[in-house]
Amino acid sequence: MDLGSINWLAVLASAVSAFVLGGIWYGPVFGKAWQRLEGLADEELQDGHAPMIFGGAFVLNLVMASTLALLLQLHPAPALVSGFTVGGLLGLTLIATSYGISYLFGRKPFALWLIDAGYMVVFMALMGAILGAWR
């Protein structure tokens, strides 16, 4: 794996796209259900330190996109479909299952896991598609 052969513009675009997806997923699509399942009042959401939360989330998106770009270097056929598949499988088999274990022990609702894990699967598939297509 070679850091020099990574398309850093694609990494940035992937991180931005995942950030935008999160705004839609946790906004108009599942925002109210997620908030209710997390037990958060509107006031609690307003009290957070938004620059730190959103800035931190974006940096973590960059880390994930960079790692996925490195992993996709191992795939013999760089393309949108292979990137989508690899990203989606990683989201499903590693991230969603990790959330599942944590949510089981934390006794969190299954519906909350569906929202959060579903986002991660779509998030990773989207990032993989961008990175695969733009190599």
N, C-alpha and C positions, 0 to 999 in steps of 0.2 A: 504494500500500500504506500502510496506516494502523496504527501500533502501538496506537493507542487503541481500535481495534475488535477487537483480539485478545481472545479469551476466555482470560484467564490461568489460570483454574481448569482449563480444558481442557488447557492447556499443561502444568500441573503434573500433572494426571491422566495425560497421555500419557507424561510423563517417568517417573512412578512405574510405569506399566504396562510400559514398556520395561525398566525396572530389574528388575521382577518376572519378566518373560519371560527376561531374561538369567540370573537365578538358576535358573530351570527348565532353560533351554537348555544352560547350561554346568555344570549340576548333574546331576540324574538322567538327563537325556536324552542329552547328548553329552559330559558332563564328563570321564569317563575316557578316551574316545577323543581329545578335544581335548588333555588333559594329556599323553597318550602322544605324539601327533603334534607337540606343542610341545617335547617332551623335558624336561618338568618333573617333578621328583620331588615327592612329598608334602611333604617338608621345605621345598623351595623355595617352595611355595605358602603354607606357614605362616609363612615368614620375611618376607613382604612387609609393608608398612605399610598395613594394612587401611583405617584411616580415610581416608588420603590416596587410596588406590586407589578405594574405593567412593564417597567424597565427590567426587573428580574425575570419576568416571564419571557420577555423578548430575548434576553441573553441565553436563557435555557433553551428556547427555540433554536437559537444559533448553534448551541452545543449539539442538540439532537440532529439538526440538519447536517452539520459537519460530520458527525459520526456516521449518519446514514450515507453521506457522500463517500466516505472512506469504505464502508461496507459494500457499496455498489461497485466499487472498483474491482471487487472479486467476482462480480457477475460477468459472464462472458458476452452477454448481449445487452449492451446499454440501450435502453429504449423506454419510452413512456410506459408501455405495458409491463415490462419487467420491473421497472422502478416502482410502479404502482403495486405490483404483486409482492415484491420484497418488502416494501414499506408496510403494506397492509398486513402481511404475515407477521412481521416483527411487532406491529401494534397489537395484533390479536394474540399471538402466542407468548410474547414477553411482557408487554406493558399491561394489557387488559387482564392477564392472569395474575400479575403482580398486584394490581388494584384489587382483584377478586380476593386474594389471600388477605390483604390488609383490611378490606371491607368486611370479610367474614369475622376476623378477630375483633374488629372495631364495632361489630354488630350494626353496620350501616345498612340501610334499605337496599334491596336488590334493584329497585328502580333507579336509585342514585348511581349504582354501579353501571347500569345500562347507559345512563347519560354520560358519565365520565369515561368509561371504557370505550363506549361507542365513539366519543369524540377522538380519543387517542388512535383508534383504528383508522378513522377517516383522515385524521391529521397526518398520520404516518404514510398512509396511501397517497395522499395529496403531495406531501413532500417528496416521496419516492418517485411519483410520476414526473414532477418538475425536474428533479435531479437526474432521473433516467433519460428524459427527453433532451435535456440541455447539457449533455456531457460532450 
